[in-house]
């Protein structure tokens, strides 16, 4: 028998704490890491976005049959959607910053915040975003832009004033995660697609009411009639469906950003304590709108909605998930 001091002998390895993990830490599956959480939320977001795209394509098809151009409606929808998205892609972030009352912040005005943003950008391997501030007592923040090279992080004066260093780091890491994960582009695209669904639904209903139902595409037959009937029903419901999908995507991306923020800071308690402080001292953001609400760190409007009509996951649920990472 080899002794413990013999070359090549291995000392007894104690059981890892994982075998004795507390049973109450189950907002995620046992043994699930933030890497698993990131991958799961990416898949869910892509699936939800696929639903919105399918809805847009079907509405374009319906519009084609109502206008008597059949499948050419898909090409028409593609043209409209491309123009719509191009405008939002290049000018969307500037519009959001203006609507929010955000003002650019210079390094001399807040050296610590600038150094924090620079450090987290380095950790996330993205260019340093521009830093903006909104004069508002509410504790909140958001990120915007079309890609990491053209991005900005916005914090409210209330957030900067009331959070300590680790809490502020957690929130900024959350917003940096939105940039690194391309959420800023993804959410902008989602907003555009949802708006496009509402636009197409309005055209379909108005065209049908004004006599478009009398038009027929060649060879449409009973199949075309069925598509039109389903299309009219869907045109009524589509804006609500798209809005629910948009909210679901927003909630998924918030979970994803929380998990990625932990990956950047390796300190979930900072983000968790920031959420607890925001919940305890909640105030709505004065210039937030229904359109910009999904972009914020926490619900900026305070509609008290839950479930399918909520832009953000419940803070309690986010805290539980952070406790399990």
N, C-alpha and C positions, 0 to 999 in steps of 0.2 A: 504494500500500500504506500502510495507516495505521500510524503508529508506536505503540509500547507506551504512550507518554504521552498519546496523543490522547484527547479526551473520548469516553467510551463504549467505549473499547477494553478488552478483558479480558485479564488476565494469564494465562499458561498455568496450568492447574489440574493439580497433581500427582495421580498415581494414589492412590486411597484405600487404606489398609491392608487393607481388606476383600478386595481382589483377591489379597492375599498371605497370607490367613489360614492359620494352621498346620493341616495336615491332621489332626493328632491330635485336634483339638477337634471331635469328631463324636458326642458322646452325643446331641446334637440335630442336626437337619438343618442343612446349611450355610446361614448367613445368618439363622437363626431367632433371634428375640429373646425376652425374657421375656414380652412381650405375646402372642406366638404360643403359648408354653408355657402361659400362663394360660388362653387360650381353648381349647386342646386338652384340658387337664385338666378344665375345666368340662364340656365335651361328654362326655368319658369317664365322669365321675362321674354325670351325669344319666342316661346310658344304663344304667349299672350299677344305679342306683336304680330305674330303670324295670323292670329284671329282677326285683328284689325285690318291687315292687308287683304285677307280673303273677303272681308266685308266690303271693302272699297272696290275690289274687282267685281264682286257680284252686283253692287249698285251700278257700276259702269255698264255691266251687261244688261241690266234692267233698263237703264236709260237708252241704250242702243236699240232695244226692242220697241220701246215707247216712241222713239224718234224715227223708227223705221229703218235703221241702219244696221241692225243685228249685231254681229260680233265686232263691228267697227267701233261700237261703243267702248270697248276695252282700250282701243288706241286713243280715242278721245279722252278717256279718263286718264290715261298715261300722260298725255300732253298737259292736261289741266293740273294733274298732281305734280309733274316735274316743275312747272312754273311756280306753283304754290310753295313747293318745298325749297326751291332755289332762293326765293325771296326770304323765307324764314331762316334758311341756313346762313345766309350772309348778313342779315340785318336783325335776326331774332334777339341775339344777346344785347345789342345796343338798345333795342326797344324795351327789353326787360329791365335793364339798368336804369333807363329813364323813367319807366313807370314806377320803379321802386324808390326813386329819389336817392339813388346811390351816388356818392361822390368819391373820386379817386383819393387814395390816402398815400402820402409821401413817407419815405423811410424816416425822415427826421421827425415826423409827427408821432410815430409809434415804432421805435426801433425794435422792441421786443417782438411785436406781432410780425414785423417783416422778417426777423431772424427765424421765427417759428415757421412761417410759411416757406422760407427758403430751405430750412432743414427737412421739413416734411416732403417738399417737392423733390429733394435729393433722394430721400428714402423711397419715394414712390417712382423715382426715375422718370420724372416729367419736368418740362420747363417750368420755372417759377411763374405762377399766375399773377396777374395784376391784383392789387388789394383795394377794396372799396369799403366804405362805411356808410351806414344809414343812420341818421339821427332819429332813434326810436328807443323808448325805454324797454320794449320787449326784448327778451333774450332769444335771439334767432340768428340764422345765417343761411346762405345758399351759395351755390356755385353755378356759373353759367359760361357760355361760350360754345363754339362749334367743334373744338378739338383742344387737346392739351396745349398746342402752340398758340391758341387764341382763346384763353380762358381767364376767368376772374373769380376770386372768392370775395364774398360780401358778408360782413358781419354788422350787426346792429350795435349801437353805442351801449345799449343795455347789456348785451352779451359781454362786451369787452370790459365793462365796469364791474360786473357781478360774479364772473367766474374766476377761479384761481388758475394757476399755471397749468396744472395737470388736466383740469376740466376744459380749459381753452384749447389745449393741445388735442384733446379728444375730439372736440367739435371741428377744429380745423382739419384734423386727420380724416374725419368723416367727409368733409367737403372735398378734400384732396382726393379721397377715394372715388368720389363721383367723377372727378376729372380723369384719374388714372384708368377707371373702368369704362370711360367714354359714356358715362351716364348723361353728361351734359348734352351730347349729341343725340343719345337714345331718347331722352325725355323730350327734347325739342322735336324730334321726328314723331314721337307719339302725339304730342300736342297738335302738330300739323296734320297728322293722319286723322285724328279725332275731329278736327275742324273740317277736314275734307269730307268725312262721312256726313257731318251735318249739312255741308254745302250741297253734296250730291242728293241727299234725302230731300232737301228743300226744292231742288230743281225737279226731281221726279214727281213730287206731289203737286207742284204748281203746273208742270207740263201735263200731267194726267187730268187735273181739274180743268185746264184751259183747252182741252180737246185732244191732247196727245194720245189718249186711249183709242182714238179712231184710226191712228196710223198703224200700218202693219209692215213688217219686214217680209221680204219675199221668202216664201218657204218656211215661215215661222211655224205655222200650223198650231196644233194643240200644245206642242212643247213651248212655243213662244208665248201663248196665252197663259200657260201655267207659270212661266217665269215672270210674266208681268203681274199676275195675281200675288205670287209670293213676294215680288219686289215691292208692290204697294204696301203690303203688310209690314215688310221689313223696313221700308223707308220711314214708316211711322215709329218703329221700335229702334231703328239703328242708332240714332243719336244717344238714346239712353244706354243701349248695349255698349257702344263705343266708350261712353263716359265711364261705365263700370269697369271696362277693360283698362282704361287709362288709369283709374284709381288703383286697380290691382297691380298694374305694372309699377306705379309709384311706390306702393307698399313693398313690393319685392326689391326694388332698387334701394330702399331705405335699409332693409335688412342686409343687403349686400354691402352697402357702404359702412354699416356698423361693423360687420365682420372684417372688412378690409382695413378699417381704421385700427382695429386690434392688431392686425398683421403689421401695420406700420409702427405703432407705438409700443406693442407688447405689454400694454397696460390697460386692460378693459375697465378698471375702476375709474379712470379719469373720465371716460365717456359716460359710464354709468352714473357717476355722481353729477355730471352736467345734466343728464336727463332728469334725475331726481330733483335737482334745483329748479329746472325749468317747470316741472310739474307742480312743484310747491308754490312757485311765484309766477304762475302763468299770466301773460298779458298778450292780447292779439297785436299783430303788426299792423300799424295804421294804414299803410299804403299797399298791403297785400291784396290780391284779387283772386277770384276763382281760377283764373288762368295761370297765375304764378305760384299759387299755393303748393302744388306738388314739388316745387323746386326747393322749398325751405327745409331746414334741418328738423323742425317740429311744426306741427300744424299752426300756420300763422293767423288763421281766421277764427278758430275756436267754435266750429259749428256744432260740436258735440255729437257728430255723426260717428257711427261705428259700422264695422262690417263692410259690405260691398260699396258703400257710398263714402268711405273715409279715404282721404288722400294719404294718410300716414298710419302705420301700425299703432296700436295702443302703446303708450309709453311704458306701461307695466310689462307688456310682452317683450319690448326691446330690452328692458332692464333684465328680465329673466334670461333672455338669450345671451346677453353679455355675461351674466353670472355663470353660465355654463361653458363659456369658451376658455 
